[in-house]
Amino acid sequence: MNALPIKRAILSVTDKSGLAEFAAFLSEQGVELVSTGGTKKMLQESGLQVTSVSDVTDFPEILGGRVKTLHPNIHAGILADKDDPGHLEVLREFSIAPFDMICVNLYNFADAAKKGLSLRDAIEQIDIGGPCMLRASAKNFHSVCVVPGPQHYDTIRKELEENGSVSLELRKDLAAETFRLTSEYDAMITKYISENEA
């Protein structure tokens, strides 16, 4: 798929700068917004209509928020190859709607590291669902646009305004950037765990 129209997006971010404006633009384009926790609350307070992830999964957030997006209704919607009729048939069979955009940035583990938190406290700042969604959407960049940070909002907005879709070239670049960011995130966590007592 070369030109990807955006009809359905997950927005779940720690860095919320510029998100309300970007989400408002997406909403004006008819994009269904799906979100979690604090991001969902912020978007609703900005006057936007937002679908809760728990409505998509038909399952509540559990374990103090540790499990929210780790569900087939989310990940099948991200990982389905829209050029593969077999994948699309599986989505229909299980009544799963595909996603076109995943806008996620991660819990700020660097802050936890700077504060010198105990390992027990620091691990609560290790994002699990976020990297899973980022990696899944980056892997599937032929069918999904991954947005790993607010610095990309203007570029994506420009493409959508000019073409009504996001190009394959931009999606590939964003996928590569995403894998770079998640590898750096994992390396930072590896270092912290290695250097601190259990």
TORKOLDREN-123624 format. One record per residue (C-alpha): residue number from 0; x, y, z; chain. Coordinates in steps of 0.2 Angstrom, whole numbers, plus 5000, padded with zeros to 4 digits. Layout:
<pt><i>NUM</i><east>X</east><north>Y</north><up>Z</up><ch>A</ch></pt>
...
***
This chain:
<pt><i>0</i><east>5000</east><north>5000</north><up>5000</up><ch>A</ch></pt>
<pt><i>1</i><east>5008</east><north>5016</north><up>4994</up><ch>A</ch></pt>
<pt><i>2</i><east>4996</east><north>5030</north><up>5000</up><ch>A</ch></pt>
<pt><i>3</i><east>4988</east><north>5026</north><up>5017</up><ch>A</ch></pt>
<pt><i>4</i><east>4972</east><north>5036</north><up>5021</up><ch>A</ch></pt>
<pt><i>5</i><east>4970</east><north>5038</north><up>5040</up><ch>A</ch></pt>
<pt><i>6</i><east>4953</east><north>5033</north><up>5047</up><ch>A</ch></pt>
<pt><i>7</i><east>4957</east><north>5026</north><up>5064</up><ch>A</ch></pt>
<pt><i>8</i><east>4971</east><north>5030</north><up>5076</up><ch>A</ch></pt>
<pt><i>9</i><east>4978</east><north>5026</north><up>5093</up><ch>A</ch></pt>
<pt><i>10</i><east>4985</east><north>5041</north><up>5103</up><ch>A</ch></pt>
<pt><i>11</i><east>4993</east><north>5036</north><up>5119</up><ch>A</ch></pt>
<pt><i>12</i><east>5008</east><north>5047</north><up>5124</up><ch>A</ch></pt>
<pt><i>13</i><east>5018</east><north>5053</north><up>5139</up><ch>A</ch></pt>
<pt><i>14</i><east>5024</east><north>5069</north><up>5130</up><ch>A</ch></pt>
<pt><i>15</i><east>5008</east><north>5078</north><up>5126</up><ch>A</ch></pt>
<pt><i>16</i><east>5015</east><north>5093</north><up>5118</up><ch>A</ch></pt>
<pt><i>17</i><east>5006</east><north>5098</north><up>5102</up><ch>A</ch></pt>
<pt><i>18</i><east>4994</east><north>5082</north><up>5104</up><ch>A</ch></pt>
<pt><i>19</i><east>4978</east><north>5092</north><up>5106</up><ch>A</ch></pt>
<pt><i>20</i><east>4981</east><north>5102</north><up>5090</up><ch>A</ch></pt>
<pt><i>21</i><east>4986</east><north>5086</north><up>5081</up><ch>A</ch></pt>
<pt><i>22</i><east>4972</east><north>5076</north><up>5087</up><ch>A</ch></pt>
<pt><i>23</i><east>4959</east><north>5090</north><up>5083</up><ch>A</ch></pt>
<pt><i>24</i><east>4966</east><north>5090</north><up>5065</up><ch>A</ch></pt>
<pt><i>25</i><east>4964</east><north>5071</north><up>5064</up><ch>A</ch></pt>
<pt><i>26</i><east>4946</east><north>5072</north><up>5071</up><ch>A</ch></pt>
<pt><i>27</i><east>4942</east><north>5086</north><up>5058</up><ch>A</ch></pt>
<pt><i>28</i><east>4948</east><north>5074</north><up>5044</up><ch>A</ch></pt>
<pt><i>29</i><east>4935</east><north>5061</north><up>5051</up><ch>A</ch></pt>
<pt><i>30</i><east>4948</east><north>5050</north><up>5060</up><ch>A</ch></pt>
<pt><i>31</i><east>4942</east><north>5039</north><up>5074</up><ch>A</ch></pt>
<pt><i>32</i><east>4953</east><north>5043</north><up>5090</up><ch>A</ch></pt>
<pt><i>33</i><east>4956</east><north>5029</north><up>5102</up><ch>A</ch></pt>
<pt><i>34</i><east>4966</east><north>5032</north><up>5118</up><ch>A</ch></pt>
<pt><i>35</i><east>4970</east><north>5027</north><up>5136</up><ch>A</ch></pt>
<pt><i>36</i><east>4971</east><north>5035</north><up>5153</up><ch>A</ch></pt>
<pt><i>37</i><east>4978</east><north>5052</north><up>5154</up><ch>A</ch></pt>
<pt><i>38</i><east>4979</east><north>5055</north><up>5136</up><ch>A</ch></pt>
<pt><i>39</i><east>4961</east><north>5051</north><up>5134</up><ch>A</ch></pt>
<pt><i>40</i><east>4956</east><north>5063</north><up>5148</up><ch>A</ch></pt>
<pt><i>41</i><east>4967</east><north>5077</north><up>5140</up><ch>A</ch></pt>
<pt><i>42</i><east>4959</east><north>5074</north><up>5123</up><ch>A</ch></pt>
<pt><i>43</i><east>4941</east><north>5074</north><up>5130</up><ch>A</ch></pt>
<pt><i>44</i><east>4945</east><north>5090</north><up>5140</up><ch>A</ch></pt>
<pt><i>45</i><east>4950</east><north>5098</north><up>5123</up><ch>A</ch></pt>
<pt><i>46</i><east>4932</east><north>5094</north><up>5117</up><ch>A</ch></pt>
<pt><i>47</i><east>4937</east><north>5079</north><up>5106</up><ch>A</ch></pt>
<pt><i>48</i><east>4927</east><north>5063</north><up>5105</up><ch>A</ch></pt>
<pt><i>49</i><east>4938</east><north>5048</north><up>5110</up><ch>A</ch></pt>
<pt><i>50</i><east>4935</east><north>5030</north><up>5111</up><ch>A</ch></pt>
<pt><i>51</i><east>4942</east><north>5021</north><up>5126</up><ch>A</ch></pt>
<pt><i>52</i><east>4954</east><north>5006</north><up>5123</up><ch>A</ch></pt>
<pt><i>53</i><east>4944</east><north>4996</north><up>5135</up><ch>A</ch></pt>
<pt><i>54</i><east>4929</east><north>4999</north><up>5124</up><ch>A</ch></pt>
<pt><i>55</i><east>4939</east><north>4991</north><up>5109</up><ch>A</ch></pt>
<pt><i>56</i><east>4946</east><north>4977</north><up>5120</up><ch>A</ch></pt>
<pt><i>57</i><east>4930</east><north>4974</north><up>5130</up><ch>A</ch></pt>
<pt><i>58</i><east>4941</east><north>4972</north><up>5145</up><ch>A</ch></pt>
<pt><i>59</i><east>4946</east><north>4985</north><up>5158</up><ch>A</ch></pt>
<pt><i>60</i><east>4963</east><north>4991</north><up>5162</up><ch>A</ch></pt>
<pt><i>61</i><east>4970</east><north>4979</north><up>5176</up><ch>A</ch></pt>
<pt><i>62</i><east>4985</east><north>4977</north><up>5187</up><ch>A</ch></pt>
<pt><i>63</i><east>4987</east><north>4996</north><up>5190</up><ch>A</ch></pt>
<pt><i>64</i><east>4987</east><north>5000</north><up>5172</up><ch>A</ch></pt>
<pt><i>65</i><east>5001</east><north>4987</north><up>5168</up><ch>A</ch></pt>
<pt><i>66</i><east>4989</east><north>4979</north><up>5156</up><ch>A</ch></pt>
<pt><i>67</i><east>4979</east><north>4990</north><up>5144</up><ch>A</ch></pt>
<pt><i>68</i><east>4983</east><north>4988</north><up>5126</up><ch>A</ch></pt>
<pt><i>69</i><east>4990</east><north>4970</north><up>5126</up><ch>A</ch></pt>
<pt><i>70</i><east>4975</east><north>4962</north><up>5118</up><ch>A</ch></pt>
<pt><i>71</i><east>4971</east><north>4954</north><up>5101</up><ch>A</ch></pt>
<pt><i>72</i><east>4958</east><north>4968</north><up>5097</up><ch>A</ch></pt>
<pt><i>73</i><east>4972</east><north>4980</north><up>5097</up><ch>A</ch></pt>
<pt><i>74</i><east>4987</east><north>4971</north><up>5090</up><ch>A</ch></pt>
<pt><i>75</i><east>4978</east><north>4962</north><up>5076</up><ch>A</ch></pt>
<pt><i>76</i><east>4971</east><north>4979</north><up>5071</up><ch>A</ch></pt>
<pt><i>77</i><east>4989</east><north>4985</north><up>5071</up><ch>A</ch></pt>
<pt><i>78</i><east>4998</east><north>4970</north><up>5063</up><ch>A</ch></pt>
<pt><i>79</i><east>4986</east><north>4966</north><up>5049</up><ch>A</ch></pt>
<pt><i>80</i><east>4993</east><north>4968</north><up>5032</up><ch>A</ch></pt>
<pt><i>81</i><east>4980</east><north>4977</north><up>5022</up><ch>A</ch></pt>
<pt><i>82</i><east>4987</east><north>4970</north><up>5006</up><ch>A</ch></pt>
<pt><i>83</i><east>4984</east><north>4952</north><up>5012</up><ch>A</ch></pt>
<pt><i>84</i><east>4966</east><north>4946</north><up>5009</up><ch>A</ch></pt>
<pt><i>85</i><east>4969</east><north>4933</north><up>5021</up><ch>A</ch></pt>
<pt><i>86</i><east>4973</east><north>4945</north><up>5035</up><ch>A</ch></pt>
<pt><i>87</i><east>4958</east><north>4956</north><up>5031</up><ch>A</ch></pt>
<pt><i>88</i><east>4947</east><north>4940</north><up>5031</up><ch>A</ch></pt>
<pt><i>89</i><east>4953</east><north>4936</north><up>5049</up><ch>A</ch></pt>
<pt><i>90</i><east>4949</east><north>4954</north><up>5054</up><ch>A</ch></pt>
<pt><i>91</i><east>4931</east><north>4952</north><up>5048</up><ch>A</ch></pt>
<pt><i>92</i><east>4929</east><north>4935</north><up>5056</up><ch>A</ch></pt>
<pt><i>93</i><east>4934</east><north>4942</north><up>5073</up><ch>A</ch></pt>
<pt><i>94</i><east>4925</east><north>4959</north><up>5070</up><ch>A</ch></pt>
<pt><i>95</i><east>4942</east><north>4968</north><up>5073</up><ch>A</ch></pt>
<pt><i>96</i><east>4944</east><north>4985</north><up>5065</up><ch>A</ch></pt>
<pt><i>97</i><east>4961</east><north>4989</north><up>5058</up><ch>A</ch></pt>
<pt><i>98</i><east>4971</east><north>5004</north><up>5064</up><ch>A</ch></pt>
<pt><i>99</i><east>4980</east><north>5016</north><up>5052</up><ch>A</ch></pt>
<pt><i>100</i><east>4990</east><north>5027</north><up>5064</up><ch>A</ch></pt>
<pt><i>101</i><east>4999</east><north>5023</north><up>5080</up><ch>A</ch></pt>
<pt><i>102</i><east>5004</east><north>5039</north><up>5089</up><ch>A</ch></pt>
<pt><i>103</i><east>5014</east><north>5033</north><up>5105</up><ch>A</ch></pt>
<pt><i>104</i><east>5028</east><north>5039</north><up>5115</up><ch>A</ch></pt>
<pt><i>105</i><east>5035</east><north>5031</north><up>5130</up><ch>A</ch></pt>
<pt><i>106</i><east>5035</east><north>5032</north><up>5149</up><ch>A</ch></pt>
<pt><i>107</i><east>5050</east><north>5043</north><up>5154</up><ch>A</ch></pt>
<pt><i>108</i><east>5062</east><north>5030</north><up>5161</up><ch>A</ch></pt>
<pt><i>109</i><east>5076</east><north>5043</north><up>5160</up><ch>A</ch></pt>
<pt><i>110</i><east>5068</east><north>5053</north><up>5173</up><ch>A</ch></pt>
<pt><i>111</i><east>5067</east><north>5038</north><up>5185</up><ch>A</ch></pt>
<pt><i>112</i><east>5085</east><north>5035</north><up>5181</up><ch>A</ch></pt>
<pt><i>113</i><east>5090</east><north>5053</north><up>5185</up><ch>A</ch></pt>
<pt><i>114</i><east>5081</east><north>5052</north><up>5202</up><ch>A</ch></pt>
<pt><i>115</i><east>5091</east><north>5037</north><up>5207</up><ch>A</ch></pt>
<pt><i>116</i><east>5075</east><north>5027</north><up>5211</up><ch>A</ch></pt>
<pt><i>117</i><east>5077</east><north>5010</north><up>5218</up><ch>A</ch></pt>
<pt><i>118</i><east>5075</east><north>4996</north><up>5205</up><ch>A</ch></pt>
<pt><i>119</i><east>5058</east><north>4991</north><up>5212</up><ch>A</ch></pt>
<pt><i>120</i><east>5052</east><north>5009</north><up>5210</up><ch>A</ch></pt>
<pt><i>121</i><east>5061</east><north>5012</north><up>5194</up><ch>A</ch></pt>
<pt><i>122</i><east>5053</east><north>4997</north><up>5185</up><ch>A</ch></pt>
<pt><i>123</i><east>5036</east><north>5005</north><up>5186</up><ch>A</ch></pt>
<pt><i>124</i><east>5042</east><north>5017</north><up>5174</up><ch>A</ch></pt>
<pt><i>125</i><east>5046</east><north>5004</north><up>5161</up><ch>A</ch></pt>
<pt><i>126</i><east>5034</east><north>5005</north><up>5147</up><ch>A</ch></pt>
<pt><i>127</i><east>5028</east><north>4988</north><up>5140</up><ch>A</ch></pt>
<pt><i>128</i><east>5012</east><north>4991</north><up>5130</up><ch>A</ch></pt>
<pt><i>129</i><east>5020</east><north>5007</north><up>5122</up><ch>A</ch></pt>
<pt><i>130</i><east>5035</east><north>4998</north><up>5114</up><ch>A</ch></pt>
<pt><i>131</i><east>5024</east><north>4983</north><up>5109</up><ch>A</ch></pt>
<pt><i>132</i><east>5013</east><north>4995</north><up>5099</up><ch>A</ch></pt>
<pt><i>133</i><east>5027</east><north>5005</north><up>5092</up><ch>A</ch></pt>
<pt><i>134</i><east>5037</east><north>4990</north><up>5086</up><ch>A</ch></pt>
<pt><i>135</i><east>5021</east><north>4982</north><up>5079</up><ch>A</ch></pt>
<pt><i>136</i><east>5016</east><north>4997</north><up>5069</up><ch>A</ch></pt>
<pt><i>137</i><east>5034</east><north>5000</north><up>5064</up><ch>A</ch></pt>
<pt><i>138</i><east>5035</east><north>4982</north><up>5058</up><ch>A</ch></pt>
<pt><i>139</i><east>5019</east><north>4984</north><up>5048</up><ch>A</ch></pt>
<pt><i>140</i><east>5024</east><north>5001</north><up>5040</up><ch>A</ch></pt>
<pt><i>141</i><east>5017</east><north>4995</north><up>5024</up><ch>A</ch></pt>
<pt><i>142</i><east>4999</east><north>4996</north><up>5032</up><ch>A</ch></pt>
<pt><i>143</i><east>5001</east><north>5008</north><up>5047</up><ch>A</ch></pt>
<pt><i>144</i><east>5009</east><north>5025</north><up>5050</up><ch>A</ch></pt>
<pt><i>145</i><east>5019</east><north>5025</north><up>5067</up><ch>A</ch></pt>
<pt><i>146</i><east>5021</east><north>5042</north><up>5075</up><ch>A</ch></pt>
<pt><i>147</i><east>5035</east><north>5040</north><up>5089</up><ch>A</ch></pt>
<pt><i>148</i><east>5035</east><north>5058</north><up>5094</up><ch>A</ch></pt>
<pt><i>149</i><east>5028</east><north>5076</north><up>5093</up><ch>A</ch></pt>
<pt><i>150</i><east>5042</east><north>5082</north><up>5081</up><ch>A</ch></pt>
<pt><i>151</i><east>5033</east><north>5072</north><up>5067</up><ch>A</ch></pt>
<pt><i>152</i><east>5016</east><north>5080</north><up>5069</up><ch>A</ch></pt>
<pt><i>153</i><east>5018</east><north>5094</north><up>5056</up><ch>A</ch></pt>
<pt><i>154</i><east>5026</east><north>5083</north><up>5043</up><ch>A</ch></pt>
<pt><i>155</i><east>5011</east><north>5070</north><up>5044</up><ch>A</ch></pt>
<pt><i>156</i><east>4999</east><north>5084</north><up>5044</up><ch>A</ch></pt>
<pt><i>157</i><east>5006</east><north>5092</north><up>5029</up><ch>A</ch></pt>
<pt><i>158</i><east>5005</east><north>5075</north><up>5019</up><ch>A</ch></pt>
<pt><i>159</i><east>4987</east><north>5073</north><up>5025</up><ch>A</ch></pt>
<pt><i>160</i><east>4982</east><north>5091</north><up>5020</up><ch>A</ch></pt>
<pt><i>161</i><east>4991</east><north>5089</north><up>5003</up><ch>A</ch></pt>
<pt><i>162</i><east>4987</east><north>5071</north><up>4998</up><ch>A</ch></pt>
<pt><i>163</i><east>4974</east><north>5065</north><up>5010</up><ch>A</ch></pt>
<pt><i>164</i><east>4986</east><north>5051</north><up>5014</up><ch>A</ch></pt>
<pt><i>165</i><east>5003</east><north>5047</north><up>5021</up><ch>A</ch></pt>
<pt><i>166</i><east>5016</east><north>5041</north><up>5009</up><ch>A</ch></pt>
<pt><i>167</i><east>5025</east><north>5024</north><up>5010</up><ch>A</ch></pt>
<pt><i>168</i><east>5042</east><north>5033</north><up>5010</up><ch>A</ch></pt>
<pt><i>169</i><east>5037</east><north>5044</north><up>5026</up><ch>A</ch></pt>
<pt><i>170</i><east>5030</east><north>5028</north><up>5034</up><ch>A</ch></pt>
<pt><i>171</i><east>5046</east><north>5019</north><up>5031</up><ch>A</ch></pt>
<pt><i>172</i><east>5057</east><north>5033</north><up>5038</up><ch>A</ch></pt>
<pt><i>173</i><east>5046</east><north>5034</north><up>5054</up><ch>A</ch></pt>
<pt><i>174</i><east>5047</east><north>5015</north><up>5056</up><ch>A</ch></pt>
<pt><i>175</i><east>5066</east><north>5016</north><up>5056</up><ch>A</ch></pt>
<pt><i>176</i><east>5066</east><north>5030</north><up>5068</up><ch>A</ch></pt>
<pt><i>177</i><east>5054</east><north>5020</north><up>5079</up><ch>A</ch></pt>
<pt><i>178</i><east>5066</east><north>5005</north><up>5080</up><ch>A</ch></pt>
<pt><i>179</i><east>5080</east><north>5017</north><up>5084</up><ch>A</ch></pt>
<pt><i>180</i><east>5071</east><north>5025</north><up>5099</up><ch>A</ch></pt>
<pt><i>181</i><east>5065</east><north>5008</north><up>5106</up><ch>A</ch></pt>
<pt><i>182</i><east>5082</east><north>5001</north><up>5105</up><ch>A</ch></pt>
<pt><i>183</i><east>5089</east><north>5016</north><up>5114</up><ch>A</ch></pt>
<pt><i>184</i><east>5075</east><north>5014</north><up>5127</up><ch>A</ch></pt>
<pt><i>185</i><east>5079</east><north>4996</north><up>5130</up><ch>A</ch></pt>
<pt><i>186</i><east>5098</east><north>5000</north><up>5131</up><ch>A</ch></pt>
<pt><i>187</i><east>5094</east><north>5013</north><up>5145</up><ch>A</ch></pt>
<pt><i>188</i><east>5084</east><north>5001</north><up>5155</up><ch>A</ch></pt>
<pt><i>189</i><east>5097</east><north>4987</north><up>5153</up><ch>A</ch></pt>
<pt><i>190</i><east>5110</east><north>4998</north><up>5160</up><ch>A</ch></pt>
<pt><i>191</i><east>5100</east><north>5004</north><up>5175</up><ch>A</ch></pt>
<pt><i>192</i><east>5095</east><north>4986</north><up>5179</up><ch>A</ch></pt>
<pt><i>193</i><east>5113</east><north>4980</north><up>5178</up><ch>A</ch></pt>
<pt><i>194</i><east>5120</east><north>4994</north><up>5189</up><ch>A</ch></pt>
<pt><i>195</i><east>5107</east><north>4993</north><up>5203</up><ch>A</ch></pt>
<pt><i>196</i><east>5103</east><north>4980</north><up>5216</up><ch>A</ch></pt>
<pt><i>197</i><east>5087</east><north>4970</north><up>5215</up><ch>A</ch></pt>
***
